[in-house]
Amino acid sequence: MSGDLMFTISVWALPLLLAITLHEAAHGFVAWKLGDDTALRMGRVTFNPFRHIDLFGTIIMPALMLLASGGRMMFGFAKPVPVNFARLRNARRDMVLVALAGPGVNIALAIVSALLFHTLHMMPEDFGIWSAHNLKNSIWINCLLAVFNMLPIPPLDGGRVAVGVLPMSLARPLARLERAGFIIIIAGIFLLPWLGGRMGLDLNIFRWLVGEPSAYVMDLILSVTGVI
């Protein structure tokens, strides 16, 4: 394994693990505080990343994206935290709060990572360069996770928010999409761009719906925190 690839992995792996671990732990923590201790009893309200790792979403898919992009991009997800919505004190309202906790933590991590840029001048040069790459990737990954998860497709967090706030006549059919939601998401990320490439069309809806909004959020955070 080349030194460049080792360096690339080293500056993507830690931000990714922190982003998905804290995202999932936040869901479980908020659910626990709102009346459902299912995640707590299953050991999912923890900062231990091994309790949240999904073989495909946390290891295989990020590795494939890293290799396919030539080391320019890595993305993944963890095992969903179990939540028994029937045990929440106010099921529809609290479902929204639990869902928002994950993206909210990702935005908070992106802001903290941006603020830490102001400490780089105090670090030794080589460590500062490595840290800068980690922080930049942390901001990007957390913005990407926040925006992606807020897409209104169950079982993503945005889907749960939509189910919680829409009238029941619209919420019920949307909730029924959950079984097919993962297939829709994977098709949108991988299948449509591949088909578009074969047909000479730009069908990369992931870039339109997630990539470009994430870049805007990242630029906004960098501007607000005084990095740029």
N, C-alpha and C positions, 0 to 999 in steps of 0.2 A: 504494500500500500504506500503510495507516494506521500511525501511530506505535505504537499499542497492539499491532498485529500484529507489527510489526518487533521490538518489545521482547519479545514472547512467543517469537518464533523465536529471538532472541538468547540467551534464558535456557534454552531446551530443546536447541538444536542441539549446543552444546559438550558438555554432560553426556552426551547420547546418543552422539555420536561417540566420546568417551573410553570410555564403557561398552562399546560393541560392539567397538571396536578392541582394547582390552586383554583383553577376553573371548576373542577369537579368537587374539590373539597368545599368550595363556597356553596355549591348547591346543597350538599349534605348538611352543612352548618346552618344555613338559613332554614332548611326544612326542619331540622331539629329544634331550632328556636321557635318555629311556628307550630310545633305540636307533633311532628312525625320523627321518631327516632330510628327509623328503619336503617338509614345509612350509618348512623352512629353504631348501632348494634352489629352491623356487618363490617365495621372497621373502615368505612369509607370517609369518615370525617378526620382525615389525617394528611400530613404533608409527605408521607412516604409514597414516592411515585410508583413503587411496585404494586401498591394496592389499586392503582388506577390504570395500569398499562393494559392496552388492548393489542394483541399480537399484530393484527392487520393495521389498525389505525395509528398505533404509536410507534411501530417498528417497520413493518413492511412498506406501507404507503409513503411515509417520510423518506425512507431509503430510496424508493423508486423515483420519487419526485426530485430528490437531491441528485441522483445520477442522470435523470432525464433532462434536468435543467442545467447540467454542467456545474453544479454546486451553487447555483444562484437562488434556489428556493427550496424550502422544506416546509411541509405542512402535515398535520396529523390530528388525531383525536384520541380520547381515552374511553374506557368503559363508562357508559352512563351510570350516574349515581342513582340507586333505587329510591324512589319516593312514592309513598302511599298517600295519594292526594286525599283519600277519604279520611285520613287521620289529621289533616291540617284543620286548624280552627275555622278558617273561612276558605273553603276549597278553591273557589274560582279566584279570589283575590290573592290568596297565598301562593297558588300555582304560578301566578305572574311574578310575584316577588322571588320565589325560588328560581324561576327561569332567568330572571334578570341578574341574579347574583353572579353567575358565571361570567357573562360578558362584562358586567360591572367590575369584577376583579381584574379582568384582562385590561380594561382601560386604565385602571389604577396602576397595574404593573407597567404599562406603557409610559405613563406619566412619571413614575418613579425611575424607570430606566432612563428617560430623557433628562431628568434632574441630575442623575448620576454622571452625566456627561461633564458636568461642571467640576467634577473631582478628578478627571483624567490627568490634568496637569500636575497633580501631586504624586502620580505613580511613576515607577521606573519605565523607561521608554518602551521596551519590548512588552512588558505586562500591560502598559497603557494601550498599546496597539491591539493586543488580544482582547482586552476589556472593551475597547471601543467597538470592535466587531460584535462582541456578545451583546452589548447594549443596543447597537443598531438593529441586530437581528431580533432582540427581545421586543423592541418597539414594533417592528414590522409583524412578527408572529402574533403578538397580543392584539394589535389592531385587526389583523386578518381573522383571528379567532372570534373577536367580538363581532365584527361585521358579518362574517359567515354564519355564526350561530344565531344572529338575529334575522336571518332569512325566514319568512313566515311559512316554513314547511315542517310539520311534525316529522320526526321527533326533535328537531332543532329547537333551541330556546325560543327563537322568534315564533315558531309554530305554537308553542305552549302559551306564549304571551297572547298571540292572536286568538287562540281558543278561549283564553281567560277573559278577553275584553270584548269579543264579538257577540252579537245577539245569538242566542242558542240555535236559531234557525240556520245560521252560518257556521257556528262553532262546531256543531255535531258533524256535518259532512267533512269539515276540515280535520277534525280529530280522527275520523275514519281513514284518513290518508296515511296515518302513522305507520301502518304495516308496510306500505309501499314507499314510504318516505326515503328510506336509506337507498333503495334502488334508484329512485329519482335523482338523489344527490350524486351518487356514483356515476350515473349516466351523464349528468350535467357536467361533472368534472372531467371525465375521461372519454366517454363514448361520443358525445356531440362534437368535441374538438377533433377527434380522430375522423369521424364521418365528414366533418367540414373540410378537413385537409384533403380527404380523398376526392371531394367534389369541388375543391377550389373555393370554398366559402369560409368565412370567419364565423364559426359557431361556438366560440369560446365564451359562453355565457358566464363562466366563473370569473373571467377577467372583467366583464361588464358589471356584474352584480356584486362582486366582492373585491377584486383586485383594485379597480379604480377608486371605489369609495374608501377602501382601506388606505390607499395612498393619500387621499385627501385628509382622512382622520390623522394619519401619521404626520403629515405636514402641519396640520393644525396644532397638534401636541408639541411638535418641535418649535413652532412659533411661539405658542403660549409660554413654554418653559424657557424661552430665550436661547435655545440651541442654535436656531437660525434667525 
